[in-house]
Amino acid sequence: MTTAREAIRFYRLRRRIEEVFRVLQTDGLALEKNKITQASRLFNPAAMAIGAAARIIQLTD
């Protein structure tokens, strides 16, 4: 059984994950719109986008 504190912690984590996906997809980075089809070639742009998303979220907090 989860306690209220654990539930709040999980909700905050879920909210943060949703913020990262929002920034990656719709708020300027548009990672899903790139033309790369090979997973191995997508790694570097995705890693850079995650770093940029983290900075964007830090700035907006």
Secondary structure, DSSP 8 states (H G I E B T S, - for coil): ---HHHHHHHHHHHHHHHHHHHHHHTSS--GGG-----HHHHHHHHHHHHHHHHHHHHHH-
